[in-house]
Amino acid sequence: MIKSFVFLPTLSVGGSIPGIELSMPPSHIALSGDLHIQITSSSFPPLMLQLSRLEGNVAQPLTTFPVLPEARALTLNTTIVKIPCGYFSKGGQYYILLKKQPMGNTSSDDQNSVITRSLDVRWPMPQLSLTPEHIQTYPERPVMAILEFPEVMCPPLVESPATAIPEFWLELHYCGHSLLTCDNDDNRQNSSNVQVLDQVRGFGGRRLFTLRCELFGLAGFYALFLRPTASTQLIPHTAAYVKADWSEEFVFNVHARSIFPCDTHGSGITVLFQYPSCILASGDRVRLFARLRANVASLAPPTSLEYVAEKRVIRGQHSLHFDCDLFTERYVEYCFVYVSQAINEAVADVRMDCVPTHPVTGMKDLKYLQERTVKVGLGLDSFCVAITSGPGDEC
């Protein structure tokens, strides 16, 4: 096989050689198989065929070889030339050039007689899948990503330059609570919502990737994308999706039925909590809010939550203590909120428990206690889930 290393200018498609016809498909898929080219001639003069790929503004030759028809082809006036699969290592514009081999008595007309055809080589379609497709945040069972290129039938040729091997990034995008957001360009360009998982080089085989537990720290939808490292690589868009609900491993309880008298609780209020095993080492926290009732004449005066303090949760820790000097009798109740922080530093309120400032007495306070029981739960097994945008949002 003869190989040329000469860079050609952009080729003009067309041309002809008297007595010779060339037939080929208009498109091909990279690494999907050999390309078959049919050449028809009644005499089959010595011919050369060259394959080139457009790189920037020049056509770079990839291989050049003589056309050698078999004896049977001569009787049929038709021969099939096969260009090996591995030369089509990536998508782009390719050119097939057919010309007569230079001979000692070749005329200038023969030297200028060339047939050139363009070939649109498409990227192979990737297939991405995620299993399982429905999880809880910080899942105990690993999430597996599977990447395949079912159309790929061969590897690139060994002598192909390194730049001919395509490279990709496998990216996990957090889309929020709407699946439609996953394909929104603004969301995909928001770096805080993107986690780069791994680099993928080439199209070989079936590949498995384990997605770490801590990547799924927020409830909502996630999308897995394969993004080419070069902006010129127009790989077909593909994605796989997984939905995450808040983990049932988050359990939260305030160890008090009222704030005052505070000294009876041992100089403060203790909160108890459980969480999934792979939360961030020191990202979660417990925030304290106080509910103030408006001083207006109304049977149901409006209330508002005011931020008081917060304490950070260290992984492995399962209780926090809030000192009595944080509380005053000015407020009607205090709300403790467990806040989970994800790997992208976004935070969300996942559990809340509110405690009345004074002990519950009488029918009015009993009604409040019943409402609180429905609202946030009094035991370790039943809690309000508050997915809020920031401090102060109510459950």
N, C-alpha and C positions, 0 to 999 in steps of 0.2 A: 504493500500500500504506500502510495506516495503522499507525503505531507508537505504542504506549503505554509510558510510563515509570513507571507507577504500580506500586508494590510491593503484591502481594496477600498476604494470610495464606495459610497452607497450605490448599489447596483440598480440599473434600469431594467424593469421587468418587461419581458417580451423577447423579440428577436426570433430568428429562424435559421435552420440549416436545411438547404434543399434536400428533399427526399427523406427527411427524418421528422418524426412526430414524438412528442414527449407528453405523457399523461400521468397525473399524480393527484392525490387528494389536496384540497385547499387548506386543510388544517390537520393538526396532529396533537396528541397529548404527550407531554414530556415523560420519557421513560416508560411509555405504555406498550412498546413493541417496536419491531423494525418498521421502517418506512419503505413501502413498495412503490417503485417508479417503473412505469411501462414505457419502453422505447420501441417504436415501430419504424422499420426501414427495409427496403428491398435489397439493399447491398451491405449494410452495416460497415461503413468505413471505420477505421480506428477512432474511438471516441474517448474523451476524458470527462469525468463528472466530478464536480466540486460542491461541497456543502459549506456554507458560511452562515454566521450568526451576526446580526446587527448589534454592535456594541457602541453606544453613543451614536456617532454619525458615520461610522465606518463599518464595513462588513468584514469580519475577521474569519478567514478560512479555518475550518475545523478539520477537514480531510479532503484529499483528492485521490482518485483512483481510476484506472482504465476500465472501460466497459468491455467485458469479455463475454459475448453471447455464446451459449452452448450450440452444438450442432443442430439440435432439435429446433432451437429458436431461429436458426437461419432458414429452415424450411418453412417456418410459420411466419417469418418476417417480423417477429415480435420477441422481445426478451424482457425479463423482469430484473431490475436492479434493486437489491436490498441494502439500505443504509442502516447499519446496526443501531439498535435501540439506545445504547449508551451515549451516543453523540448528542441526543436531545435531552440534555441534563437539566434544562430549565426553560421556563416559558419565554416567549419573545418572538421576534421576526427573524426567520431563517430564509436563506436563498439556495436554490438548486441551480447550478450552472452546468450546461452541457456544451462542449465544443469539440471540434476535431483535433486529434493529436497532431502536433507539429511534425511534419515530414520534410525531407530534404527538398522535394519538389512542390511543397505546398504553396499555393497562390495566396496573394494578400486577401482575396475575397474569402478563401477558406479560413484564414486566420481571424477574420472579422466576423465570421458566421458563428453566432452564439445564441443558445436558447437559455433564457433566465426565467425562473418561476419563483414566486414568493410563497412561503409556507408559514402560516400562523400556528405557532406551537403554544398551546395553552398549558397552564399549570394543572397538575393533577388535583382532583377534588379531595381535600382532606375530610375525614370523618372523625368527629369528636364525640365522646360520650362520657357521662359522669354516672357513677353508681356509689351509693343510692342517689335518687333524684329528690328525695324529701328527707330532711334531717332536722335535728335540733341544733341550736347554737352550741359551739364547742363539743362536737359529737364525739362520743366514746368510740364508735366504729369508724375506721378511717374512710375517707372519701377517695375513690380511685378515679383517675382520668385515663381514658384509653384513646390513643391517637393512631389512626390507620390511613393509608393511602391505597385503597383497593385497586385503583387503576394502574399502579406502578408494577411493572413486570421485570425490571432489570436495574442494576446499579449503574451509575455513571462510569464511563471508561476510565481506567486508571490514569491514563495520560491527560485527562481533562484538567485544566488549570483549577486551582483552589477556588477562584472566583466563580467557577461554574457550578459549585455546590451551593444550593440555596440555604440560607440560615433563617431561623424564625425564633420568636419569643413566645412562650406559652404564658398567657396572662389571665389572671382571675380578676374580674371586675365586680364590685358591689353595686347593684342597681337600685337599691331601695325597695319600696313596697309595691312597685309596679313593674311587671315584666316588660312593659313597653319602653321603660327607661333604659333597658339593657342595650338597645340599638340606637340610643340617642347619642349623636356625636359629641355633644357637650359633656355628657356623663363619661364617655369613653376617654375624653381628653383630660378629665379631672384626675390628676395623679394621686390624690388622696384616696380615690376609690379603686386604684389599680395595684395589684400585687403581682410582680414578675416572678414566675415560678421556676422556669427552667429554659435553657437554650436548646433548640432542636436544629440539628444539622442534617440536611438531606431528607430523603423520603423513605428511608429503609424500614421495612418490617412493621410489626405491631409493637407499640411502645406503651408501657404502663407508668403512670406517675402517681405517687401518693401525696395527696394534698393535706398539709398539716392541720391539725385540729384547731389551732389558734387563728387560722385564716377565716374561720366562720364565727366571728364574735358578735355579729349583728343579725337580728331577724330580718328576713326579706329575701330577695332574689339575688342570685349570683350567676354570672355568665363567664364561661371559659372561652377565650379567643386564641387563635393562632395568628400572630402578627409578624410579617416579614421584617427583617432588620433593615432592608433597603426599601426606600419608598417607591422604587421603580418596579418592584415585584408585585404584580397585580394578582395575588393569589385569590381564588374564590372565597367569598365571605362564608365562614362557618362558625358555629358556636354551639356549646352545650350548656344547659341550665340546671340549677339546683335551687330548691326553696328551703329556707331555714326558718323554723319556728323557735320561739324562746325555749331554752332548755328547762325541763322540769327539775333539773338538779339545783336550780336557784330556789332556796328556801330561806325565809326571813321572818323573824319574830322579835317583838319588843317584850322584854321580860318585866312587864309592869302593867297594871290595870289602870293606873293614873300616875301623873307626874308627882303630885303632892299628896301626902307628905313625902318629900324626896329622901329624907334621911333613912326612912325605913327600907330603902333599896340599897343601903350601903354606900352612901355619899354620892349616889348617881344612878343613872339608868343604863342597864345593860341590854344590848341587842345581840341576838344570836343569828347565825346564818350558815348556810351551806351553798356550794357552788360547784360547777364542773371542774374536773381535775386539771384542765389545761388553760385556765384563765391566765391573763398576764400576771407576771410576778408581783407587780405592785400598782396595777392600773385601776382596780376597782376601789370604790369608796362608799361610805355611808354619809348622806347629807341629812342635816336636821333643819326642819322648817317649823315656824310657829304660825298658827292660824289666828288672825285678828278679826274680831267681829266689829263691823262698823257701828258707830254710836249714833244710830238713827231710830226713830220711832217706827218700828215695823214688827209684825209677827215673825217674819223671817228675814232679819237684817242680813245684808250681803257680808261675805267674809273674803279675806285675802291671805295668801301665804307669804311669809317673809323669811328670807334665808337667815339662818343663825350660825351654823358651823358645819364642818365636815371632817371626817377622819378617813385616812387611807387604809385599805385592806391589804395586808401582806399575805400572799398565797401560803396556805397552811394555817392561817389564823381563822378562827370561827366565832369570835366575839369581840365587841368593842364596848367601851365604857364612856358615857357622857356625864361629866361632873354636874352636880346640882347647881353650881353658879351660872350655868348656861340657861337656866329656866327661871321665868318669872310668872306671877299669877295674872299678869296683864292679858295673857292670851287664853283662848278657850280650849285649845288643844295643840299638841305637837306631833308632827309627822316625820317619821324616819324613812328615808328613801335609799334603797340599795341601788347604786349606779354602777353599771358595767361599762368598761372601756375596751374598745376593740383595737386590733392591731394598727388600724389607720388613725387612731387617736379619737375617733368619734365615740361619744358616750350616749348611753340610753338608760332611763329609769326602768328597772325591771321588776322591782318589788317595793311596796310601800305599806307601812303600818302606822296608823295614827292613834295616839293615846290622849284621853281627856286630861286637862290640867288638874282638875279636882276629881275626887272619887265620885262615881255615879251614884246618885240618890234620887228617890222620888220617881214618879211616872215619866216626867219630862226627860230626865237623864236616862231612865231605862229605855225610852224610845230611842235616844241617841245611841245607846249601847247596842240596841238591836240593829240600828242602821249601820253602825260601824261593823258589826259582825257580818252583815251582808256585804258591806263595801270592801273590807280589807281582810276579814278573817281574824280569829283570835287564837287559833292553834298553829301548829307547825306545818299543817297540811293544806291550808287554804289561804291564798293571798291575792290581793289585787295586782294585776299586771298593768303597769303604767308605762307606755311607750311615748315619751314626751320629747319635745324639742329642746328643753332647757330647764333650769331650776325654776320652780314655782308653778309648773303645770300640774293640774290636779289629776287624781286618778279617775 
